[in-house]
Amino acid sequence: MTLQHDQIPEIALQWHRAGKGVALATVVQTWGSAPRPVGSQLVVSGDAEIMGSVSGGCVESAVVAEALDRLADGTCTILEFGVSDDDAFAVGLACGGTIRILVEPIGSGQGLPKGLLDEIVSARGERRALAVETDTKTWERRVLDYAERAAAFDGDRSGFDETGDRFLWVSNPPLRLVVVGAVHITQPLAEMARLTGYDVTIVDPREAFASESRFPDQRLVHDWPDAALRAHGIDHRTAVVTLTHDPKLDDPAIATALRSNPFYIGCLGSKRTHGKRVSRLSEQGFSEAEIARIDAPVGSDIGAKSPAEIAVSVMAQLTERLRRPSSRPGLMSADAAA
């Protein structure tokens, strides 16, 4: 379930439809160790209701006051706050810095058009990547899709262009993790992933393994893995991990994932086991470059032994592949070949 603080556009639209008047505040630039990254948002209603956050609390009250003023006159503005060392320490930072925040009313004046907010919310509901580029000189806006800014979407990276005038706000679909195999490692992995913000699905046709008693409050699917993955859908915000050690279950899932665009494919098994897996996939017609996208043995090499430790290693590697797209094995293989 997506938490409210991750549904800022949806809440903004809800409040706007209720006739409350809405302004949106977006972090457009900040210091290196900020509590909220660029692209983070706060929505403010005309009744001074708020949802979301643009800092650790040190500038929110000033942003809310500015947002109410922008609702009154229909203009947009970029606020700049110089955070002192003392203030920075109070919100958990090692040193001070600067934070810049775009404040724009919705549906009036220079602000974000209501129709564009409708499009943003629709795209999120359809798991469609979308970005809004705002010219902060003219306040004109245009919508960009994944193909136009793939690197920004892959890196989940909002920010200004080289001119410093056009700000790109990236809206990616929520993160998802599909785990094939309701095994002992899956139990801590599913919990860790959910705490990290992933929508988790566990796939295993063996109902004795994928049972509610073993995986309370988790989404369980008892279909064959390839059918389950096709029904689930795989996109650039999806990770797939196979853990059964059984080629009859793992291989169909891996093949389906390789035909799609997940940002991570991790497979349990030793190097010897993976060598056999590579041979089977080659026989199915997958190229060397396609197979190179697989992380196997799964997880970062931290010497993990217990199920929980292996789960930690998987989450560490998965996070690196998400946040550092250049680390993804298919890309590294392509670079080496070049």
CORURNOR-V15279 format. One record per backbone hydrogen bond with DSSP energy under -1.0 kcal/mol. NH is the residue of the N-H (numbers start at 1). CO is the residue of the C=O. If there is no record, write none. Layout:
# CORURNOR-V15279
nh=(NH/NH)
co=(CO/CO)
This chain:
# CORURNOR-V15279
nh=(6/7/11/12/13/14/15/16/17/18/19/20/23/24/25/26/27/28/29/34/39/40/42/43/44/45/46/48/51/53/63/64/65/66/67/68/69/70/71/72/73/74/77/79/81/83/88/89/90/91/92/93/97/99/100/101/102/103/104/106/107/110/111/112/117/118/119/120/121/122/123/124/125/126/127/128/130/131/132/133/134/135/136/139/142/144/149/153/154/155/156/157/159/161/164/167/168/169/171/176/177/178/179/180/181/183/189/190/191/192/193/194/195/196/197/198/199/201/202/203/204/207/209/210/211/215/218/221/228/229/230/231/232/233/238/239/240/241/242/243/249/250/251/254/255/256/257/258/259/260/263/266/267/268/274/275/276/277/278/279/280/281/282/283/285/286/291/292/293/294/295/298/300/302/310/311/312/313/314/315/316/317/318/319/320/321/322/323/324/327/328/332/333/334/335/336/337/338)
co=(3/4/7/8/9/10/11/12/13/14/16/15/44/104/42/102/40/100/100/31/27/37/25/51/23/49/21/45/43/41/59/60/61/62/63/64/65/66/67/68/69/70/103/101/99/97/84/85/86/87/89/88/83/81/29/79/26/77/24/22/112/74/108/105/113/114/115/116/117/118/119/120/121/122/124/123/171/144/169/142/167/140/165/135/133/131/145/149/150/151/153/152/168/166/161/134/159/132/130/237/199/239/201/241/203/181/185/186/187/188/189/190/191/192/194/193/175/177/219/179/221/205/206/206/209/211/215/202/224/225/226/227/228/229/235/176/264/178/266/180/246/246/247/250/251/252/253/254/255/257/238/240/295/242/270/271/272/273/274/275/276/277/278/279/282/281/287/288/290/291/265/267/313/300/306/307/308/309/310/311/312/313/314/315/316/317/318/319/320/324/325/328/329/330/331/332/333/334)
